[in-house]
Amino acid sequence: MRREPEFFQQEELDLVYIAKKLGEALKLEELLTAAGVDYAVETDEYLGGVVFRNVRVGAFFYVARTSSEPARQVLLTNGYRPQ
């Protein structure tokens, strides 16, 4: 379930995925919610492109360190490559 970063309090968070498109981010939210994984999403910048590199904005998905492996397994099972 999507949570605000404050929900995790002092728990360390792991970045598990960077969604580069809105549709991808929405699908990932559905998958993680259906799997019962608590996660936080924040927009941030990343460097993209191969020939013409530029700064882009994506949805960064974070989970508590204790949920990191189950979240990564959900991603792998559904064809995503976790961070």
Gaussian input, Z-matrix of N, CA and C with variables (Angstrom, degrees):
# hf/3-21g

backbone

0 1
 N
 C     1     B1
 C     2     B2     1     A1
 N     3     B3     2     A2     1     D1
 C     4     B4     3     A3     2     D2
 C     5     B5     4     A4     3     D3
 N     6     B6     5     A5     4     D4
 C     7     B7     6     A6     5     D5
 C     8     B8     7     A7     6     D6
 N     9     B9     8     A8     7     D7
 C    10    B10     9     A9     8     D8
 C    11    B11    10    A10     9     D9
 N    12    B12    11    A11    10    D10
 C    13    B13    12    A12    11    D11
 C    14    B14    13    A13    12    D12
 N    15    B15    14    A14    13    D13
 C    16    B16    15    A15    14    D14
 C    17    B17    16    A16    15    D15
 N    18    B18    17    A17    16    D16
 C    19    B19    18    A18    17    D17
 C    20    B20    19    A19    18    D18
 N    21    B21    20    A20    19    D19
 C    22    B22    21    A21    20    D20
 C    23    B23    22    A22    21    D21
 N    24    B24    23    A23    22    D22
 C    25    B25    24    A24    23    D23
 C    26    B26    25    A25    24    D24
 N    27    B27    26    A26    25    D25
 C    28    B28    27    A27    26    D26
 C    29    B29    28    A28    27    D27
 N    30    B30    29    A29    28    D28
 C    31    B31    30    A30    29    D29
 C    32    B32    31    A31    30    D30
 N    33    B33    32    A32    31    D31
 C    34    B34    33    A33    32    D32
 C    35    B35    34    A34    33    D33
 N    36    B36    35    A35    34    D34
 C    37    B37    36    A36    35    D35
 C    38    B38    37    A37    36    D36
 N    39    B39    38    A38    37    D37
 C    40    B40    39    A39    38    D38
 C    41    B41    40    A40    39    D39
 N    42    B42    41    A41    40    D40
 C    43    B43    42    A42    41    D41
 C    44    B44    43    A43    42    D42
 N    45    B45    44    A44    43    D43
 C    46    B46    45    A45    44    D44
 C    47    B47    46    A46    45    D45
 N    48    B48    47    A47    46    D46
 C    49    B49    48    A48    47    D47
 C    50    B50    49    A49    48    D48
 N    51    B51    50    A50    49    D49
 C    52    B52    51    A51    50    D50
 C    53    B53    52    A52    51    D51
 N    54    B54    53    A53    52    D52
 C    55    B55    54    A54    53    D53
 C    56    B56    55    A55    54    D54
 N    57    B57    56    A56    55    D55
 C    58    B58    57    A57    56    D56
 C    59    B59    58    A58    57    D57
 N    60    B60    59    A59    58    D58
 C    61    B61    60    A60    59    D59
 C    62    B62    61    A61    60    D60
 N    63    B63    62    A62    61    D61
 C    64    B64    63    A63    62    D62
 C    65    B65    64    A64    63    D63
 N    66    B66    65    A65    64    D64
 C    67    B67    66    A66    65    D65
 C    68    B68    67    A67    66    D66
 N    69    B69    68    A68    67    D67
 C    70    B70    69    A69    68    D68
 C    71    B71    70    A70    69    D69
 N    72    B72    71    A71    70    D70
 C    73    B73    72    A72    71    D71
 C    74    B74    73    A73    72    D72
 N    75    B75    74    A74    73    D73
 C    76    B76    75    A75    74    D74
 C    77    B77    76    A76    75    D75
 N    78    B78    77    A77    76    D76
 C    79    B79    78    A78    77    D77
 C    80    B80    79    A79    78    D78
 N    81    B81    80    A80    79    D79
 C    82    B82    81    A81    80    D80
 C    83    B83    82    A82    81    D81
 N    84    B84    83    A83    82    D82
 C    85    B85    84    A84    83    D83
 C    86    B86    85    A85    84    D84
 N    87    B87    86    A86    85    D85
 C    88    B88    87    A87    86    D86
 C    89    B89    88    A88    87    D87
 N    90    B90    89    A89    88    D88
 C    91    B91    90    A90    89    D89
 C    92    B92    91    A91    90    D90
 N    93    B93    92    A92    91    D91
 C    94    B94    93    A93    92    D92
 C    95    B95    94    A94    93    D93
 N    96    B96    95    A95    94    D94
 C    97    B97    96    A96    95    D95
 C    98    B98    97    A97    96    D96
 N    99    B99    98    A98    97    D97
 C   100   B100    99    A99    98    D98
 C   101   B101   100   A100    99    D99
 N   102   B102   101   A101   100   D100
 C   103   B103   102   A102   101   D101
 C   104   B104   103   A103   102   D102
 N   105   B105   104   A104   103   D103
 C   106   B106   105   A105   104   D104
 C   107   B107   106   A106   105   D105
 N   108   B108   107   A107   106   D106
 C   109   B109   108   A108   107   D107
 C   110   B110   109   A109   108   D108
 N   111   B111   110   A110   109   D109
 C   112   B112   111   A111   110   D110
 C   113   B113   112   A112   111   D111
 N   114   B114   113   A113   112   D112
 C   115   B115   114   A114   113   D113
 C   116   B116   115   A115   114   D114
 N   117   B117   116   A116   115   D115
 C   118   B118   117   A117   116   D116
 C   119   B119   118   A118   117   D117
 N   120   B120   119   A119   118   D118
 C   121   B121   120   A120   119   D119
 C   122   B122   121   A121   120   D120
 N   123   B123   122   A122   121   D121
 C   124   B124   123   A123   122   D122
 C   125   B125   124   A124   123   D123
 N   126   B126   125   A125   124   D124
 C   127   B127   126   A126   125   D125
 C   128   B128   127   A127   126   D126
 N   129   B129   128   A128   127   D127
 C   130   B130   129   A129   128   D128
 C   131   B131   130   A130   129   D129
 N   132   B132   131   A131   130   D130
 C   133   B133   132   A132   131   D131
 C   134   B134   133   A133   132   D132
 N   135   B135   134   A134   133   D133
 C   136   B136   135   A135   134   D134
 C   137   B137   136   A136   135   D135
 N   138   B138   137   A137   136   D136
 C   139   B139   138   A138   137   D137
 C   140   B140   139   A139   138   D138
 N   141   B141   140   A140   139   D139
 C   142   B142   141   A141   140   D140
 C   143   B143   142   A142   141   D141
 N   144   B144   143   A143   142   D142
 C   145   B145   144   A144   143   D143
 C   146   B146   145   A145   144   D144
 N   147   B147   146   A146   145   D145
 C   148   B148   147   A147   146   D146
 C   149   B149   148   A148   147   D147
 N   150   B150   149   A149   148   D148
 C   151   B151   150   A150   149   D149
 C   152   B152   151   A151   150   D150
 N   153   B153   152   A152   151   D151
 C   154   B154   153   A153   152   D152
 C   155   B155   154   A154   153   D153
 N   156   B156   155   A155   154   D154
 C   157   B157   156   A156   155   D155
 C   158   B158   157   A157   156   D156
 N   159   B159   158   A158   157   D157
 C   160   B160   159   A159   158   D158
 C   161   B161   160   A160   159   D159
 N   162   B162   161   A161   160   D160
 C   163   B163   162   A162   161   D161
 C   164   B164   163   A163   162   D162
 N   165   B165   164   A164   163   D163
 C   166   B166   165   A165   164   D164
 C   167   B167   166   A166   165   D165
 N   168   B168   167   A167   166   D166
 C   169   B169   168   A168   167   D167
 C   170   B170   169   A169   168   D168
 N   171   B171   170   A170   169   D169
 C   172   B172   171   A171   170   D170
 C   173   B173   172   A172   171   D171
 N   174   B174   173   A173   172   D172
 C   175   B175   174   A174   173   D173
 C   176   B176   175   A175   174   D174
 N   177   B177   176   A176   175   D175
 C   178   B178   177   A177   176   D176
 C   179   B179   178   A178   177   D177
 N   180   B180   179   A179   178   D178
 C   181   B181   180   A180   179   D179
 C   182   B182   181   A181   180   D180
 N   183   B183   182   A182   181   D181
 C   184   B184   183   A183   182   D182
 C   185   B185   184   A184   183   D183
 N   186   B186   185   A185   184   D184
 C   187   B187   186   A186   185   D185
 C   188   B188   187   A187   186   D186
 N   189   B189   188   A188   187   D187
 C   190   B190   189   A189   188   D188
 C   191   B191   190   A190   189   D189
 N   192   B192   191   A191   190   D190
 C   193   B193   192   A192   191   D191
 C   194   B194   193   A193   192   D192
 N   195   B195   194   A194   193   D193
 C   196   B196   195   A195   194   D194
 C   197   B197   196   A196   195   D195
 N   198   B198   197   A197   196   D196
 C   199   B199   198   A198   197   D197
 C   200   B200   199   A199   198   D198
 N   201   B201   200   A200   199   D199
 C   202   B202   201   A201   200   D200
 C   203   B203   202   A202   201   D201
 N   204   B204   203   A203   202   D202
 C   205   B205   204   A204   203   D203
 C   206   B206   205   A205   204   D204
 N   207   B207   206   A206   205   D205
 C   208   B208   207   A207   206   D206
 C   209   B209   208   A208   207   D207
 N   210   B210   209   A209   208   D208
 C   211   B211   210   A210   209   D209
 C   212   B212   211   A211   210   D210
 N   213   B213   212   A212   211   D211
 C   214   B214   213   A213   212   D212
 C   215   B215   214   A214   213   D213
 N   216   B216   215   A215   214   D214
 C   217   B217   216   A216   215   D215
 C   218   B218   217   A217   216   D216
 N   219   B219   218   A218   217   D217
 C   220   B220   219   A219   218   D218
 C   221   B221   220   A220   219   D219
 N   222   B222   221   A221   220   D220
 C   223   B223   222   A222   221   D221
 C   224   B224   223   A223   222   D222
 N   225   B225   224   A224   223   D223
 C   226   B226   225   A225   224   D224
 C   227   B227   226   A226   225   D225
 N   228   B228   227   A227   226   D226
 C   229   B229   228   A228   227   D227
 C   230   B230   229   A229   228   D228
 N   231   B231   230   A230   229   D229
 C   232   B232   231   A231   230   D230
 C   233   B233   232   A232   231   D231
 N   234   B234   233   A233   232   D232
 C   235   B235   234   A234   233   D233
 C   236   B236   235   A235   234   D234
 N   237   B237   236   A236   235   D235
 C   238   B238   237   A237   236   D236
 C   239   B239   238   A238   237   D237
 N   240   B240   239   A239   238   D238
 C   241   B241   240   A240   239   D239
 C   242   B242   241   A241   240   D240
 N   243   B243   242   A242   241   D241
 C   244   B244   243   A243   242   D242
 C   245   B245   244   A244   243   D243
 N   246   B246   245   A245   244   D244
 C   247   B247   246   A246   245   D245
 C   248   B248   247   A247   246   D246

   B1=1.4424
   B2=1.5261
   B3=1.3117
   B4=1.4603
   B5=1.5181
   B6=1.3151
   B7=1.4684
   B8=1.5260
   B9=1.3094
   B10=1.4598
   B11=1.5312
   B12=1.3239
   B13=1.4689
   B14=1.5297
   B15=1.3329
   B16=1.4598
   B17=1.5292
   B18=1.3220
   B19=1.4599
   B20=1.5233
   B21=1.3299
   B22=1.4558
   B23=1.5300
   B24=1.3146
   B25=1.4628
   B26=1.5239
   B27=1.3275
   B28=1.4656
   B29=1.5215
   B30=1.3272
   B31=1.4583
   B32=1.5266
   B33=1.3255
   B34=1.4521
   B35=1.5273
   B36=1.3314
   B37=1.4580
   B38=1.5254
   B39=1.3226
   B40=1.4615
   B41=1.5172
   B42=1.3149
   B43=1.4534
   B44=1.5227
   B45=1.3381
   B46=1.4592
   B47=1.5260
   B48=1.3372
   B49=1.4596
   B50=1.5257
   B51=1.3322
   B52=1.4658
   B53=1.5236
   B54=1.3302
   B55=1.4689
   B56=1.5192
   B57=1.3117
   B58=1.4614
   B59=1.5219
   B60=1.3354
   B61=1.4686
   B62=1.5244
   B63=1.3101
   B64=1.4611
   B65=1.5259
   B66=1.3164
   B67=1.4596
   B68=1.5191
   B69=1.3151
   B70=1.4630
   B71=1.5351
   B72=1.3244
   B73=1.4610
   B74=1.5368
   B75=1.3184
   B76=1.4689
   B77=1.5293
   B78=1.3286
   B79=1.4608
   B80=1.5348
   B81=1.3103
   B82=1.4602
   B83=1.5244
   B84=1.3274
   B85=1.4700
   B86=1.5233
   B87=1.3287
   B88=1.4707
   B89=1.5225
   B90=1.3267
   B91=1.4691
   B92=1.5227
   B93=1.3308
   B94=1.4623
   B95=1.5285
   B96=1.3184
   B97=1.4649
   B98=1.5221
   B99=1.3250
   B100=1.4689
   B101=1.5255
   B102=1.3385
   B103=1.4636
   B104=1.5261
   B105=1.3340
   B106=1.4591
   B107=1.5163
   B108=1.3371
   B109=1.4630
   B110=1.5225
   B111=1.3344
   B112=1.4653
   B113=1.5261
   B114=1.3318
   B115=1.4592
   B116=1.5219
   B117=1.3142
   B118=1.4624
   B119=1.5224
   B120=1.3241
   B121=1.4605
   B122=1.5179
   B123=1.3217
   B124=1.4581
   B125=1.5091
   B126=1.3181
   B127=1.4584
   B128=1.5229
   B129=1.3103
   B130=1.4582
   B131=1.5226
   B132=1.2990
   B133=1.4505
   B134=1.5208
   B135=1.3295
   B136=1.4567
   B137=1.5243
   B138=1.3129
   B139=1.4542
   B140=1.5225
   B141=1.3303
   B142=1.4607
   B143=1.5139
   B144=1.3182
   B145=1.4561
   B146=1.5118
   B147=1.3338
   B148=1.4563
   B149=1.5199
   B150=1.3063
   B151=1.4661
   B152=1.5294
   B153=1.3190
   B154=1.4557
   B155=1.5276
   B156=1.3044
   B157=1.4639
   B158=1.5227
   B159=1.3238
   B160=1.4557
   B161=1.5251
   B162=1.3015
   B163=1.4622
   B164=1.5224
   B165=1.3155
   B166=1.4569
   B167=1.5189
   B168=1.3265
   B169=1.4683
   B170=1.5236
   B171=1.3296
   B172=1.4504
   B173=1.5161
   B174=1.3264
   B175=1.4705
   B176=1.5320
   B177=1.3159
   B178=1.4537
   B179=1.5273
   B180=1.3189
   B181=1.4631
   B182=1.5222
   B183=1.3222
   B184=1.4615
   B185=1.5246
   B186=1.3221
   B187=1.4650
   B188=1.5253
   B189=1.3375
   B190=1.4597
   B191=1.5240
   B192=1.3024
   B193=1.4634
   B194=1.5326
   B195=1.3366
   B196=1.4696
   B197=1.5306
   B198=1.3297
   B199=1.4687
   B200=1.5177
   B201=1.2952
   B202=1.4517
   B203=1.5300
   B204=1.3073
   B205=1.4720
   B206=1.5340
   B207=1.3385
   B208=1.4678
   B209=1.5414
   B210=1.3305
   B211=1.4694
   B212=1.5218
   B213=1.3138
   B214=1.4635
   B215=1.5299
   B216=1.3191
   B217=1.4622
   B218=1.5245
   B219=1.3354
   B220=1.4715
   B221=1.5224
   B222=1.3239
   B223=1.4608
   B224=1.5287
   B225=1.3180
   B226=1.4633
   B227=1.5284
   B228=1.3176
   B229=1.4615
   B230=1.5262
   B231=1.3213
   B232=1.4660
   B233=1.5299
   B234=1.3277
   B235=1.4560
   B236=1.5106
   B237=1.3204
   B238=1.4603
   B239=1.5214
   B240=1.3233
   B241=1.4667
   B242=1.5108
   B243=1.3468
   B244=1.4635
   B245=1.5293
   B246=1.3058
   B247=1.4708
   B248=1.5130
   A1=108.69
   A2=115.44
   A3=119.81
   A4=110.14
   A5=115.09
   A6=122.25
   A7=109.12
   A8=115.04
   A9=120.66
   A10=107.56
   A11=117.67
   A12=119.67
   A13=113.46
   A14=117.71
   A15=121.40
   A16=111.97
   A17=117.72
   A18=122.64
   A19=111.16
   A20=116.08
   A21=120.88
   A22=112.74
   A23=117.69
   A24=125.46
   A25=111.25
   A26=118.02
   A27=121.60
   A28=113.41
   A29=117.00
   A30=120.52
   A31=110.58
   A32=116.60
   A33=120.11
   A34=109.29
   A35=115.40
   A36=120.63
   A37=110.23
   A38=115.60
   A39=122.25
   A40=109.39
   A41=116.08
   A42=121.71
   A43=107.29
   A44=116.86
   A45=119.47
   A46=112.69
   A47=117.93
   A48=118.52
   A49=110.51
   A50=114.95
   A51=121.70
   A52=107.19
   A53=116.01
   A54=121.07
   A55=107.95
   A56=115.39
   A57=120.24
   A58=113.13
   A59=116.79
   A60=121.34
   A61=109.60
   A62=116.09
   A63=121.81
   A64=111.78
   A65=117.83
   A66=121.20
   A67=112.15
   A68=115.71
   A69=121.47
   A70=110.13
   A71=116.95
   A72=121.47
   A73=110.95
   A74=116.62
   A75=120.21
   A76=111.18
   A77=117.33
   A78=121.22
   A79=110.26
   A80=116.35
   A81=120.77
   A82=111.02
   A83=116.85
   A84=120.00
   A85=110.63
   A86=116.85
   A87=120.70
   A88=111.41
   A89=116.57
   A90=120.88
   A91=112.22
   A92=116.54
   A93=120.20
   A94=111.18
   A95=117.01
   A96=120.76
   A97=110.43
   A98=117.69
   A99=121.77
   A100=111.34
   A101=116.68
   A102=121.07
   A103=112.47
   A104=117.39
   A105=121.14
   A106=114.26
   A107=116.59
   A108=121.20
   A109=109.16
   A110=116.87
   A111=121.37
   A112=107.74
   A113=116.44
   A114=120.93
   A115=110.08
   A116=115.14
   A117=122.39
   A118=107.30
   A119=115.94
   A120=121.52
   A121=108.24
   A122=115.29
   A123=120.61
   A124=108.42
   A125=116.57
   A126=119.18
   A127=108.23
   A128=114.59
   A129=120.31
   A130=107.89
   A131=116.09
   A132=121.59
   A133=110.52
   A134=115.44
   A135=121.80
   A136=107.82
   A137=116.20
   A138=121.67
   A139=108.52
   A140=117.65
   A141=121.60
   A142=111.89
   A143=114.61
   A144=120.98
   A145=111.24
   A146=115.35
   A147=120.50
   A148=110.09
   A149=116.33
   A150=120.46
   A151=109.87
   A152=115.60
   A153=120.97
   A154=108.41
   A155=117.24
   A156=122.17
   A157=109.15
   A158=115.46
   A159=120.25
   A160=109.71
   A161=115.27
   A162=121.82
   A163=108.80
   A164=115.96
   A165=122.55
   A166=108.97
   A167=115.75
   A168=120.72
   A169=108.60
   A170=115.93
   A171=121.04
   A172=111.18
   A173=115.35
   A174=121.83
   A175=107.63
   A176=116.25
   A177=122.89
   A178=108.35
   A179=116.67
   A180=123.07
   A181=110.05
   A182=115.31
   A183=122.18
   A184=109.68
   A185=116.21
   A186=122.09
   A187=108.17
   A188=115.58
   A189=119.94
   A190=108.26
   A191=116.00
   A192=120.54
   A193=111.47
   A194=117.27
   A195=120.79
   A196=112.25
   A197=117.57
   A198=122.05
   A199=112.54
   A200=116.26
   A201=121.75
   A202=112.98
   A203=117.86
   A204=120.45
   A205=112.43
   A206=119.37
   A207=118.56
   A208=112.37
   A209=116.94
   A210=120.26
   A211=110.48
   A212=117.14
   A213=120.63
   A214=111.21
   A215=116.36
   A216=119.81
   A217=111.08
   A218=117.12
   A219=121.10
   A220=109.79
   A221=116.41
   A222=120.40
   A223=110.93
   A224=116.90
   A225=121.01
   A226=111.83
   A227=115.88
   A228=120.87
   A229=111.89
   A230=116.04
   A231=121.12
   A232=113.70
   A233=116.36
   A234=119.96
   A235=116.94
   A236=118.62
   A237=122.28
   A238=109.58
   A239=116.97
   A240=121.06
   A241=108.94
   A242=117.60
   A243=120.14
   A244=112.26
   A245=115.05
   A246=121.55
   A247=109.85
   D1=140.96
   D2=179.49
   D3=-69.10
   D4=132.71
   D5=-179.26
   D6=-129.80
   D7=157.07
   D8=171.47
   D9=-76.40
   D10=150.27
   D11=-179.45
   D12=-54.99
   D13=-30.20
   D14=-179.98
   D15=-64.04
   D16=-24.81
   D17=179.14
   D18=-57.38
   D19=-34.54
   D20=-175.73
   D21=-82.66
   D22=-7.20
   D23=178.65
   D24=47.19
   D25=-117.31
   D26=-175.96
   D27=-91.34
   D28=1.61
   D29=-179.05
   D30=-66.74
   D31=140.41
   D32=177.48
   D33=-75.82
   D34=138.63
   D35=-179.39
   D36=-108.43
   D37=143.67
   D38=175.87
   D39=-110.09
   D40=137.05
   D41=173.03
   D42=-76.94
   D43=121.56
   D44=-179.08
   D45=-108.80
   D46=-21.57
   D47=-178.44
   D48=-164.33
   D49=147.89
   D50=172.04
   D51=-119.08
   D52=111.21
   D53=177.55
   D54=-85.27
   D55=128.23
   D56=-176.21
   D57=-94.18
   D58=-14.56
   D59=179.28
   D60=-131.66
   D61=152.95
   D62=-178.05
   D63=-59.67
   D64=-46.42
   D65=-179.80
   D66=-58.55
   D67=-40.35
   D68=178.15
   D69=-63.93
   D70=-42.83
   D71=179.86
   D72=-64.22
   D73=-42.58
   D74=-179.77
   D75=-65.24
   D76=-40.61
   D77=178.38
   D78=-64.80
   D79=-40.99
   D80=179.25
   D81=-64.69
   D82=-38.83
   D83=176.04
   D84=-60.17
   D85=-43.17
   D86=178.23
   D87=-61.01
   D88=-44.93
   D89=-178.37
   D90=-63.56
   D91=-47.27
   D92=-178.15
   D93=-67.30
   D94=-38.80
   D95=178.00
   D96=-64.81
   D97=-45.32
   D98=179.28
   D99=-62.05
   D100=-31.29
   D101=179.94
   D102=-83.85
   D103=-4.55
   D104=178.78
   D105=76.76
   D106=24.96
   D107=-179.67
   D108=-94.04
   D109=127.98
   D110=173.61
   D111=-80.49
   D112=131.86
   D113=-177.20
   D114=-145.86
   D115=159.73
   D116=173.95
   D117=-120.86
   D118=146.48
   D119=178.17
   D120=-125.17
   D121=133.03
   D122=175.22
   D123=-136.92
   D124=142.92
   D125=173.77
   D126=-82.80
   D127=144.10
   D128=178.56
   D129=-157.78
   D130=171.71
   D131=-179.00
   D132=-95.76
   D133=146.98
   D134=173.46
   D135=-140.58
   D136=161.04
   D137=-179.92
   D138=-91.84
   D139=122.43
   D140=-177.29
   D141=-127.37
   D142=170.61
   D143=179.81
   D144=94.52
   D145=154.18
   D146=179.65
   D147=-104.45
   D148=-58.91
   D149=-179.10
   D150=-83.48
   D151=-50.32
   D152=-179.83
   D153=-105.75
   D154=90.82
   D155=-177.36
   D156=-76.15
   D157=135.61
   D158=176.54
   D159=-151.44
   D160=168.92
   D161=-179.04
   D162=-86.87
   D163=131.05
   D164=178.89
   D165=-126.88
   D166=167.59
   D167=179.20
   D168=-112.43
   D169=135.40
   D170=178.88
   D171=-137.03
   D172=173.43
   D173=176.72
   D174=-98.98
   D175=116.74
   D176=-177.99
   D177=-95.73
   D178=121.65
   D179=-178.07
   D180=-99.95
   D181=124.38
   D182=-179.62
   D183=-119.81
   D184=144.83
   D185=173.31
   D186=-133.17
   D187=160.93
   D188=175.30
   D189=-62.28
   D190=145.59
   D191=-178.48
   D192=-53.45
   D193=-35.27
   D194=-179.35
   D195=-69.71
   D196=-19.59
   D197=179.01
   D198=-102.69
   D199=4.87
   D200=-174.01
   D201=-60.24
   D202=-50.10
   D203=-177.61
   D204=-66.72
   D205=-46.22
   D206=176.73
   D207=-59.51
   D208=-39.20
   D209=179.28
   D210=-65.27
   D211=-42.76
   D212=178.44
   D213=-63.44
   D214=-36.89
   D215=178.57
   D216=-65.30
   D217=-39.84
   D218=175.86
   D219=-59.94
   D220=-43.60
   D221=179.52
   D222=-62.53
   D223=-49.09
   D224=-178.67
   D225=-61.10
   D226=-43.05
   D227=-179.52
   D228=-60.78
   D229=-29.84
   D230=-177.32
   D231=-102.11
   D232=15.38
   D233=173.23
   D234=86.58
   D235=13.05
   D236=177.89
   D237=-98.97
   D238=149.68
   D239=175.02
   D240=-102.81
   D241=106.33
   D242=-178.71
   D243=-66.74
   D244=161.42
   D245=177.75
   D246=-71.84

